[in-house]
């Protein structure tokens, strides 16, 4: 079971950490929290928009019960697009 840690307050901070640690700073995009539609069997955690070069992260990931690694993995996944 994962230990809960203090939620990282800055989405830009998460982006910078992931981009530096895993991508050598090569991901050039903006990042934002965004409310995304959810359905019972489908929750979109993040989305990369190629036209605007903006990564949107579902506001659900701001919940204190969501482990930091889930947010970080989602940001990394979207950076890889």
Secondary structure as UniProt FT lines:
FT   HELIX           11..23
FT   TURN            24..25
FT   STRAND          30..34
FT   STRAND          38..39
FT   TURN            40..41
FT   STRAND          42..43
FT   STRAND          46..49
FT   TURN            50..53
FT   STRAND          54..58
FT   HELIX           59..62
FT   TURN            64..65
FT   HELIX           68..79
//
